[in-house]
């Protein structure tokens, strides 16, 4: 736990609020991933959701002082990257151009 800052609001609460804000923003991006008019929109939205998830996990790592959250975030980032490459390769082989 990080000690309270100015005004009695702890730094942990700030990190939790930031993580909550990223989750709210992810909901809007999820809409774009489902309703995106083109494949490019959907692919970009899925990449942003993956990156957003990694950021939320990193914020939770600091807020809860649990190092294993960061391990999960790094593994998720690697899987997100591999998913992006796989979807791009599949789209190009199918005849579409990203």
Backbone torsions as a table, in degrees:
resi	resn	phi	psi	omega
1	UNK	NA	134.6	176.3
2	UNK	-92.0	136.7	-177.5
3	UNK	-62.8	160.7	-179.7
4	UNK	-61.4	145.6	177.5
5	UNK	-96.1	-148.3	-178.4
6	UNK	-71.4	136.0	175.6
7	UNK	79.4	11.4	176.9
8	UNK	80.7	1.9	178.2
9	UNK	-90.6	121.1	-179.0
10	UNK	-76.2	155.9	179.1
11	UNK	-66.6	-31.4	177.3
12	UNK	-60.1	-40.8	178.8
13	UNK	-65.8	-34.5	177.9
14	UNK	-65.6	-43.3	178.2
15	UNK	-65.5	-38.5	177.1
16	UNK	-66.2	-38.7	177.3
17	UNK	-65.7	-39.9	177.9
18	UNK	-64.7	-40.8	177.3
19	UNK	-62.9	-40.6	177.0
20	UNK	-63.2	-38.4	178.1
21	UNK	-65.0	-40.0	177.4
22	UNK	-66.0	-34.7	177.3
23	UNK	-66.1	-41.3	177.9
24	UNK	-63.3	-41.5	177.5
25	UNK	-66.5	-30.9	178.8
26	UNK	-66.9	-29.4	178.8
27	UNK	-63.5	-42.8	176.1
28	UNK	-63.8	-37.7	178.9
29	UNK	-71.4	-30.8	176.0
30	UNK	-63.5	-37.8	175.8
31	UNK	-59.8	-42.6	179.9
32	UNK	-66.0	-34.2	179.3
33	UNK	-68.3	-33.6	-179.3
34	UNK	-83.8	-44.0	-172.6
35	UNK	-102.0	8.8	-177.7
36	UNK	-57.8	134.1	-176.3
37	UNK	-70.2	-25.5	-177.9
38	UNK	-125.8	165.1	177.2
39	UNK	-63.6	-36.0	179.6
40	UNK	-62.8	-41.6	177.9
41	UNK	-61.7	-43.2	-179.3
42	UNK	-66.7	-42.3	180.0
43	UNK	-64.0	-44.2	178.8
44	UNK	-64.7	-39.4	179.3
45	UNK	-65.3	-39.3	178.5
46	UNK	-66.3	-39.1	177.0
47	UNK	-63.8	-41.9	179.3
48	UNK	-66.1	-39.1	177.0
49	UNK	-62.4	-40.7	178.3
50	UNK	-64.5	-44.2	178.2
51	UNK	-65.1	-39.7	178.0
52	UNK	-61.1	-40.2	178.9
53	UNK	-64.4	-40.3	178.4
54	UNK	-64.0	-40.9	179.2
55	UNK	-65.4	-42.3	178.7
56	UNK	-62.6	-42.5	178.2
57	UNK	-64.7	-37.1	177.4
58	UNK	-66.5	-39.3	177.1
59	UNK	-65.9	-38.6	177.9
60	UNK	-67.8	-31.5	175.9
61	UNK	-58.5	-45.4	-179.0
62	UNK	-72.9	-41.8	-176.0
63	UNK	-65.6	-41.5	-177.0
64	UNK	-97.5	-5.5	179.6
65	UNK	56.8	45.3	178.3
66	UNK	-119.1	111.7	-174.3
67	UNK	-69.7	-25.8	-176.7
68	UNK	-68.7	-21.5	173.9
69	UNK	-60.5	-37.6	-179.7
70	UNK	-68.6	-36.1	175.3
71	UNK	-61.5	-43.9	178.0
72	UNK	-63.9	-39.5	179.5
73	UNK	-63.1	-41.7	179.5
74	UNK	-66.3	-41.4	177.2
75	UNK	-64.7	-41.4	179.3
76	UNK	-64.7	-37.9	177.6
77	UNK	-63.1	-41.2	178.0
78	UNK	-64.3	-44.4	178.1
79	UNK	-64.2	-37.0	178.0
80	UNK	-63.5	-41.8	178.5
81	UNK	-64.0	-46.1	179.6
82	UNK	-63.6	-37.2	176.9
83	UNK	-63.6	-40.6	178.9
84	UNK	-62.2	-44.1	179.1
85	UNK	-64.4	-43.7	-178.8
86	UNK	-64.0	-44.0	-179.8
87	UNK	-66.7	-40.2	178.8
88	UNK	-63.1	-44.7	179.5
89	UNK	-63.2	-43.3	179.2
90	UNK	-62.5	-41.6	-178.2
91	UNK	-67.1	-41.0	-179.7
92	UNK	-69.2	-41.2	179.8
93	UNK	-67.2	-27.4	-179.2
94	UNK	-77.8	-9.5	177.9
95	UNK	113.9	-12.5	178.9
96	UNK	-86.3	157.5	177.7
97	UNK	-119.4	127.4	176.7
98	UNK	-76.6	NA	NA
